[in-house]
Every structure is written in C-alpha cells, then in structure tokens.
Amino acid sequence: MENLSELLHRRRSIRKYQSSELTEDEIRRLFAAPLMAPSSKRCTPWEFVLVRDKDRLEALGACRAANSAFVSKAALVAVVIADTEKTDVWVEDASIAAAYLQLQVEECGLGSCWVQLRKRQTADGRSSEDYVRELLQIPDKYGVLCMVAIGRKAEEKKPFDDERMQWQKLHCDSFGQSLQQL
Ligand SMILES: Cc1cc2nc3c(=O)[nH]c(=O)nc-3n(C[C@H](O)[C@H](O)[C@H](O)COP(=O)(O)O)c2cc1C
C-alpha cells in the first residue's frame, strides 16, 4: 500500500478511459471505501447506483449542458444518492463518500472524475438531478448529488505540484493571521 500523501498528490480528474470493463473484484474493492466513510450520527444515508449499460451511460452523458459528455465512455459510473429522510446533512455525507471512492479508484490504478448533478441543468434547462432520477428510477426521497465516472486511464496527468499549495488559505487563531506570520 502506498503512502496517503503520494496518493493525494497523484489523484487527478481523469476524463478519458480505455474501453475495457472493470472486473467484479475491482468493483467490490472500489466500493468498500465509500461504504467505510464517516457520516453524521453514523446514519450512512448514501447509496450508489452503478451503471455499466452502454445505452444508459450514453444517456447519462447528456445529463448536463456541458462537462458531462465524457461519462458515456467510462467503464462504470457511480451515481451518488442519499436518503434525505435520514439526515439534513446528506450532501456532506454523500460528498465524503464520493471523495473516498475517488481516492480508492486512484489507489487501484484507475481514473475517475466527479460530475456534479445537484443544482445543475441539462441543455434544455431541466434539472440534472431529475433527469438522472427519471432515467435510473430513483425514488423521490433520495437526493441526487453527483456521478463518479470510473475507468482505466487513457490520459496521464501530472501529479499535484507542491508549488501550488495555497498555504494562505490557513488562518491561525483568527482570520487575519496567516501561517507565514507565525
Ligand atoms: C463538487 C465538484 C464538482 C465537479 N463537477 C465536475 C463536472 O461537472 N464535470 C467535470 O468534468 N469535472 C467536475 N469536477 C472535477 C473538477 O473540475 C476537478 O476536481 C478540478 O478541476 C481539479 O482538478 P483535479 O481533480 O485534476 O485535481 C468537479 C469536482 C468537484 C469536487
């Protein structure tokens, strides 16, 4: 197992995928990670709709006016949803689970990209959440947060460059005091 810092540096959004499928073992390993994610009061409101069917992947690609078409070429798309009746902080819970999934994808040597659905629209102005809810028959009580497109990488990206680390985002003891001033 590699060190967490190396993994965090290496993870980048990957939007080009090879055509090969993922194995059942790979899928199980990937999804063990979000299933271990922390959640408010351990209510685990998240669920994941795994899409591999080519026609449905194609339809998912049209869920946004822009920045989503590439998902149709993914080997697998995980639609991240959460039971809004379980908690009022389902967005936070589901976001953490999606981030865990993306890190596990990277650890497995695969690539992924988050595609936002909540508060986004299709090309004809429909809510992306409702578009995906209808396509995948997701019950109304579930909030639809995002999709995580996953596949074997067909593009390489440079790891995170420490020169870009925004240390000024850290405030010490009060907002006006930066880390450099200490
Ligand atoms: C909340 C959130 C929403 C995002 N939505 C999209 C999206 O709809 N389409 C897309 O291609 N990338 C999306 N991304 C990926 C970001 O563009 C990407 O993480 C950012 O540019 C930094 O690049 P990196 O992931 O390679 O470090 C999203 C990421 C986050 C965290």
The ligand as an SDF file (V2000), in Angstrom:
LIG
                    3D

 31 33  0  0  0  0  0  0  0  0999 V2000
  -18.0290   19.3460   -6.3380 C   0  0  0  0  0  0  0  0  0  0  0  0
  -17.2860   19.0600   -7.6150 C   0  0  0  0  0  0  0  0  0  0  0  0
  -17.9580   19.1770   -8.8280 C   0  0  0  0  0  0  0  0  0  0  0  0
  -17.2940   18.8640  -10.0190 C   0  0  0  0  0  0  0  0  0  0  0  0
  -18.0170   18.8650  -11.1750 N   0  0  0  0  0  0  0  0  0  0  0  0
  -17.4130   18.4860  -12.3180 C   0  0  0  0  0  0  0  0  0  0  0  0
  -18.1800   18.3470  -13.5090 C   0  0  0  0  0  0  0  0  0  0  0  0
  -19.3900   18.5180  -13.5120 O   0  0  0  0  0  0  0  0  0  0  0  0
  -17.5290   17.9680  -14.6380 N   0  0  0  0  0  0  0  0  0  0  0  0
  -16.1790   17.7300  -14.6510 C   0  0  0  0  0  0  0  0  0  0  0  0
  -15.6440   17.3980  -15.7190 O   0  0  0  0  0  0  0  0  0  0  0  0
  -15.4260   17.8500  -13.5370 N   0  0  0  0  0  0  0  0  0  0  0  0
  -16.0110   18.2000  -12.3690 C   0  0  0  0  0  0  0  0  0  0  0  0
  -15.2910   18.2450  -11.2070 N   0  0  0  0  0  0  0  0  0  0  0  0
  -13.8330   17.9960  -11.2360 C   0  0  0  0  0  0  0  0  0  0  0  0
  -13.0650   19.3140  -11.0600 C   0  0  0  0  0  0  0  0  0  0  0  0
  -13.1400   20.0570  -12.2540 O   0  0  0  0  0  0  0  0  0  0  0  0
  -11.5930   18.9940  -10.6920 C   0  0  0  0  0  0  0  0  0  0  0  0
  -11.5560   18.2850   -9.4730 O   0  0  0  0  0  0  0  0  0  0  0  0
  -10.7710   20.2680  -10.5540 C   0  0  0  0  0  0  0  0  0  0  0  0
  -10.6440   20.9330  -11.7930 O   0  0  0  0  0  0  0  0  0  0  0  0
   -9.3440   19.9680  -10.0450 C   0  0  0  0  0  0  0  0  0  0  0  0
   -8.6750   19.0690  -10.9160 O   0  0  0  0  0  0  0  0  0  0  0  0
   -8.0930   17.6840  -10.3910 P   0  0  0  0  0  0  0  0  0  0  0  0
   -9.2550   16.8790   -9.8600 O   0  0  0  0  0  0  0  0  0  0  0  0
   -7.4430   17.0570  -11.5840 O   0  0  0  0  0  0  0  0  0  0  0  0
   -7.1110   17.9690   -9.2930 O   0  0  0  0  0  0  0  0  0  0  0  0
  -15.9220   18.5240  -10.0050 C   0  0  0  0  0  0  0  0  0  0  0  0
  -15.2520   18.4220   -8.7860 C   0  0  0  0  0  0  0  0  0  0  0  0
  -15.9230   18.6660   -7.6120 C   0  0  0  0  0  0  0  0  0  0  0  0
  -15.2020   18.4830   -6.2900 C   0  0  0  0  0  0  0  0  0  0  0  0
  1  2  1  0
  2  3  1  0
  2 30  2  0
  3  4  2  0
  4  5  1  0
  4 28  1  0
  5  6  2  0
  6  7  1  0
  6 13  1  0
  7  8  2  0
  7  9  1  0
  9 10  1  0
 10 11  2  0
 10 12  1  0
 12 13  2  0
 13 14  1  0
 14 15  1  0
 14 28  1  0
 15 16  1  0
 16 17  1  0
 16 18  1  0
 18 19  1  0
 18 20  1  0
 20 21  1  0
 20 22  1  0
 22 23  1  0
 23 24  1  0
 24 25  2  0
 24 26  1  0
 24 27  1  0
 28 29  2  0
 29 30  1  0
 30 31  1  0
M  END
$$$$
